[in-house]
Amino acid sequence: MDHFTYRDGLLNAEEVPIPLIAESVGTPFYVYSTATLERHYRVFEEALEGTDHLIAYSLKANGNLAVVATLARLGAGADVVSGGELARALAAGVPADRIVFSGVGKTSDEMREALRVGIRQFNVESEPELEALDQVARAMGKRAAVTIRVNPDVDAQTHEKISTGKAENKFGVPISRARQVYAHAGALEGIDIVGVDVHIGSQLTDLAPYESAFTKVAELTELLRADGHDIRRLDLGGGLGIPYQRSNAAPPLPFDYGALIKRTVGHLDCEIQIEPGRLIAGNAGLLVSSVIYRKEGEGRDFLVIDAAMNDLIRPAMYDAWHDIVPVREPGSDQPVAPVDVVGPVCETGDTFARTRDLPLMEAGDLLAFRSAGAYGAVMSSEYNSRPLIPEVLVNGAEFAVIRERPTYAEMLARDTVPQWLHRP
Ligand SMILES: *Cc1c(COP(=O)(O)O)cnc(C)c1O
């Protein structure tokens, strides 16, 4: 469920008509709904009710300070994968002791900063990382709270680029070697083992892979405890999928995911952590764009719009589907015809949809990509020297620009021309 609905013939974000925002900031832009973000956070809270838990929002889905602050106010923790995300989480008001640090390539500088501010835990992904963290922590006279990310070798049955729990993926340590790695960690003075971590991928549309992964984690927990480790926290990662295509079968509900967690690991009496990103932010955002041209092609028409792959890369990168809707509500008797929706970037990959049935739209008409709140703005670039597009947050009848569109001058000011090119 989201809060983007038609009212009086126009698509609204909560109580704000989209054309009003378009007039104010120009197109293209991202718009997020506070009510939707809050609702999705609470759905996870309800799903885990009765357990000692922390919902660590995965910043990489949408790291805008205003989005993170909206969730931080509800008590969310944060899952970060870089020093930059750590800075964002802190700046948005997430307390350090609710921040977990994931990722296969943490640098010593990032570790030092995370230890300095006192984060909750490091999710360690390899033995070399364990050694490096031990050294950094000891040099600071500290002990780093650690879970080790295990790779349970289950197929998340999602897109290959976002599947992370198979043996051939780069993530975590093979679960078959986990006891050895824990033994190694247990012998390091700078390391304080607190739990086990697993994250098998993103956009999961079936609970079965979670069931096998969590069951393996539960078995491992018993073994590790028998080995003498004080396993008191289980971080079960993120990855629950969202309905990108409304006509498809709905993915599992957070409530059922919560029930599965309680059933598979509840008996271990551990603190439960989850790291949802997409499910919280995905359907809380739209990408709004204008039609520049309607172009007749051979056998098909093209809708050339002012958003492009640099603004929303998911279709080009993952062959992702986004529902596209006109901002002006089509009448029920309005005919639809297939069009290719494309951006202005000089690559054939800059195609958002092929032969998509849409009502007739003309130059100047507004359209919206649904489910664009996660892995949208955060993955954007200025390819083709197209400035990053603005982000807007709606809250009831109010809206605010939460990231400005840079001017061309601001964009160019980030480059510098070396001295020798100024010499005659
Ligand atoms: C990406 C990621 C997440 C969030 O995944 P979603 O599919 O957005 O829920 C959580 N944990 C880790 C370690 C990740 O890399």
Ligand as a Chemical Component Dictionary entry (heavy atoms), coordinates in Angstrom:
data_LIG
# 
_chem_comp.id                   LIG 
_chem_comp.type                 NON-POLYMER 
_chem_comp.pdbx_formal_charge   0 
_chem_comp.three_letter_code    LIG 
# 
loop_
_chem_comp_atom.comp_id 
_chem_comp_atom.atom_id 
_chem_comp_atom.alt_atom_id 
_chem_comp_atom.type_symbol 
_chem_comp_atom.charge 
_chem_comp_atom.model_Cartn_x 
_chem_comp_atom.model_Cartn_y 
_chem_comp_atom.model_Cartn_z 
_chem_comp_atom.pdbx_ordinal 
LIG C1 C1 C 0 21.348 -4.366 0.338  1  
LIG C2 C2 C 0 21.412 -4.936 1.692  2  
LIG C3 C3 C 0 20.280 -4.910 2.520  3  
LIG C4 C4 C 0 18.943 -4.362 2.081  4  
LIG O1 O1 O 0 18.353 -5.122 1.076  5  
LIG P1 P1 P 0 16.866 -4.785 0.605  6  
LIG O2 O2 O 0 16.616 -5.726 -0.493 7  
LIG O3 O3 O 0 16.854 -3.371 0.165  8  
LIG O4 O4 O 0 15.965 -5.015 1.777  9  
LIG C5 C5 C 0 20.412 -5.392 3.799  10 
LIG N1 N1 N 0 21.590 -5.925 4.260  11 
LIG C6 C6 C 0 22.696 -5.955 3.476  12 
LIG C7 C7 C 0 23.937 -6.534 4.016  13 
LIG C8 C8 C 0 22.641 -5.461 2.174  14 
LIG O5 O5 O 0 23.730 -5.523 1.409  15 
# 
loop_
_chem_comp_bond.comp_id 
_chem_comp_bond.atom_id_1 
_chem_comp_bond.atom_id_2 
_chem_comp_bond.value_order 
_chem_comp_bond.pdbx_ordinal 
LIG C1 C2 SING 1  
LIG C2 C3 SING 2  
LIG C2 C8 DOUB 3  
LIG C3 C4 SING 4  
LIG C3 C5 DOUB 5  
LIG C4 O1 SING 6  
LIG O1 P1 SING 7  
LIG P1 O2 DOUB 8  
LIG P1 O3 SING 9  
LIG P1 O4 SING 10 
LIG C5 N1 SING 11 
LIG N1 C6 DOUB 12 
LIG C6 C7 SING 13 
LIG C6 C8 SING 14 
LIG C8 O5 SING 15 
# 
